[in-house]
Amino acid sequence: MGKGAGNVSVIGGADGPTSIFIAGKGGKVKLTTRIQNYFRKLKRNIVKKRITANPHTLEEVVQWLKREYGAVEVSQQSHNYLEQRKCLKASLVMRHRLDLLGELMDLEPPEGEDVEALKAFWEQIQEREKMAAEIADDIFPLDFHIYEIKCPENCMMQIGVETVWQVIDGSFSGDKKTMKQLKKLFKEIYLYYGVTAEDIKNETERYKSLLATLCS
């Protein structure tokens, strides 16, 4: 989305930042990596304790965005909307209905580093994504909307809302200072969406998504 662009995306089962272990000689994890992982885990535990039940529906989130931030819905005929809808549908199909993808349902990466085998595997992945995105709505329903919040100084935020599969995500662009503010705003939006006591107790996908967003 241009210079200084940033993107935050929460799709269903996000479970927070992934720890990356870098092995040195003898398979030992570098000290700096262990320290980073420690503080990441510490932050996650602190955030967990601060999450309380205060849920809102996606419909209430949309009304709040319109009321508090003047959010306007993006045309469903725009190129941006159509591309985002296609990507979201592919992602959700592969998450919830792999059975709709036939023989492409289970793809195993090739062993070794054979270039042709890797190329063929990548082509299969692209074919699967294309197939998932093109599944008809009567087979895999989708109710997707994008709401845009315009800010001063050429910055912009878009919030994607899908009501059938209960998904909320966001993207934003601007300079470094603005990006920090927009990232904070996105966390506030997702916190407003919130979780129920049942979500917290059972650590549902909605709870994991909130935790991941607050820890990002």
C-alpha positions in Angstrom: 0.0 0.0 0.0 2.9 2.3 -0.7 5.8 3.6 1.2 5.6 3.0 4.9 2.7 0.5 4.5 1.9 -1.9 7.2 -0.6 -4.7 7.5 -2.3 -6.5 10.4 -4.4 -9.4 9.6 -6.4 -11.6 11.9 -8.0 -14.7 10.5 -9.8 -17.0 12.8 -7.3 -19.1 14.5 -4.3 -16.8 14.8 -2.5 -17.7 18.0 0.0 -15.0 18.4 3.6 -14.4 17.4 5.5 -17.5 16.4 8.8 -18.2 18.2 11.6 -18.6 15.7 14.4 -20.8 17.0 17.8 -20.3 15.3 20.1 -23.2 15.8 23.8 -22.7 16.0 26.5 -25.3 16.2 25.3 -28.4 17.9 21.7 -27.4 17.5 21.8 -25.0 20.4 19.5 -21.9 20.4 21.3 -18.6 20.3 21.2 -16.6 23.6 19.6 -13.6 21.9 16.9 -15.8 20.5 16.2 -17.4 23.9 16.0 -13.9 25.5 13.5 -12.7 22.8 11.4 -15.8 23.3 11.4 -15.3 27.0 10.2 -11.7 26.8 7.6 -12.6 24.1 6.2 -15.3 26.4 6.2 -12.9 29.4 4.3 -10.2 27.4 1.8 -12.8 26.3 1.1 -13.9 29.9 0.7 -10.3 31.0 -1.8 -9.6 28.2 -3.7 -12.8 29.0 -4.3 -11.6 32.6 -5.7 -8.3 31.3 -8.3 -9.7 28.9 -11.8 -9.6 30.4 -15.2 -10.5 29.0 -16.8 -7.5 27.1 -18.1 -8.8 23.8 -19.7 -6.9 20.9 -21.1 -8.4 17.7 -19.5 -7.5 14.3 -22.6 -5.5 13.5 -22.1 -3.5 16.6 -18.4 -3.0 15.7 -19.4 -1.7 12.3 -21.9 0.8 13.8 -19.2 1.9 16.3 -16.7 2.5 13.5 -19.2 4.6 11.6 -20.1 6.6 14.6 -16.7 7.1 16.2 -14.4 7.3 13.1 -16.7 8.1 10.2 -16.0 4.8 8.5 -17.4 4.4 5.0 -18.0 1.1 3.2 -15.8 0.5 0.2 -17.6 -0.4 -3.1 -18.0 -4.1 -3.6 -17.3 -3.5 -7.3 -13.8 -2.0 -6.6 -10.7 -3.9 -7.6 -9.4 -3.7 -4.0 -12.6 -5.3 -2.6 -12.7 -8.1 -5.2 -9.0 -9.0 -4.6 -9.4 -9.0 -0.8 -12.6 -11.1 -1.0 -10.9 -13.6 -3.2 -7.9 -14.0 -0.8 -10.2 -14.2 2.2 -12.4 -16.9 0.6 -9.4 -19.0 -0.3 -8.0 -18.7 3.2 -11.3 -19.7 4.8 -12.0 -22.6 2.5 -8.6 -24.1 3.2 -9.2 -23.5 6.9 -12.8 -24.8 7.2 -13.6 -26.9 4.1 -10.6 -28.6 2.7 -12.9 -31.4 1.5 -14.1 -29.0 -1.3 -10.7 -29.1 -2.9 -10.6 -32.7 -4.0 -7.2 -34.2 -4.7 -5.6 -30.8 -3.9 -6.9 -31.1 -0.3 -3.6 -32.6 1.0 -0.4 -31.4 -0.5 2.9 -32.7 0.7 6.1 -30.8 0.1 8.7 -32.7 -1.8 11.7 -34.0 0.1 15.2 -32.7 -0.8 15.9 -29.6 -2.9 15.0 -30.7 -6.4 14.1 -27.5 -8.3 11.6 -29.0 -10.6 9.8 -30.8 -7.8 9.6 -27.6 -5.7 8.4 -25.7 -8.8 5.6 -28.3 -9.3 4.6 -28.1 -5.6 4.4 -24.3 -5.8 2.2 -24.5 -8.9 -0.1 -27.0 -7.0 -0.4 -24.5 -4.1 -1.4 -21.7 -6.5 -3.9 -24.0 -8.2 -5.4 -24.9 -4.9 -5.7 -21.2 -3.8 -7.4 -20.4 -7.2 -9.8 -23.2 -6.9 -10.7 -22.3 -3.3 -11.3 -18.6 -4.2 -13.7 -19.6 -7.1 -16.0 -21.9 -5.0 -19.6 -20.7 -5.5 -21.2 -18.8 -2.6 -24.1 -21.3 -2.4 -21.5 -23.9 -1.5 -19.3 -21.8 0.7 -21.2 -18.6 1.7 -19.4 -15.3 2.4 -20.7 -12.0 3.6 -17.6 -9.7 3.4 -17.5 -5.9 3.7 -14.6 -3.4 3.8 -14.9 -0.1 5.8 -12.4 2.7 5.2 -11.3 5.2 7.8 -9.5 8.3 6.3 -7.0 10.1 8.4 -5.1 13.4 8.0 -1.8 13.5 6.3 -2.5 10.9 3.6 -2.9 7.9 5.8 -5.7 5.4 5.6 -7.1 2.4 7.4 -9.3 -0.4 6.1 -11.2 -2.8 8.3 -12.5 -6.0 6.7 -15.6 -7.7 8.3 -16.9 -11.1 7.4 -20.1 -12.1 9.3 -20.7 -15.7 8.3 -17.3 -17.0 9.6 -16.9 -14.2 12.1 -13.7 -12.6 10.8 -12.3 -9.1 11.3 -9.0 -7.9 9.9 -7.3 -4.6 9.0 -4.7 -2.9 6.9 -3.3 0.6 7.1 -0.7 2.9 5.5 1.1 6.0 6.4 4.5 7.3 7.7 6.2 5.7 10.7 4.5 7.9 13.3 1.1 7.4 11.8 1.6 3.7 11.5 2.1 3.4 15.2 -1.1 5.3 15.9 -3.1 3.2 13.4 -1.7 0.0 14.9 -2.9 1.1 18.3 -6.3 2.0 16.8 -6.6 -1.5 15.3 -6.0 -3.0 18.7 -8.7 -0.8 20.1 -11.1 -2.0 17.4 -10.4 -5.6 18.1 -10.6 -5.0 21.8 -14.0 -3.5 21.3 -15.1 -6.6 19.4 -13.9 -8.4 22.5 -14.6 -11.9 23.9 -17.1 -13.6 26.1 -16.4 -15.4 29.4 -16.9 -18.6 27.5 -14.3 -17.6 24.9 -11.8 -16.9 27.7 -12.5 -20.2 29.6 -12.2 -22.4 26.5 -9.5 -20.3 24.7 -11.6 -20.2 21.5 -10.4 -19.0 18.1 -11.9 -15.6 18.9 -10.0 -15.4 22.1 -6.7 -16.5 20.4 -7.2 -13.9 17.7 -7.7 -11.1 20.3 -4.6 -12.3 22.2 -2.6 -12.4 19.0 -3.6 -8.8 18.1 -2.9 -7.4 21.5 0.6 -9.1 21.5 1.5 -7.9 18.0 
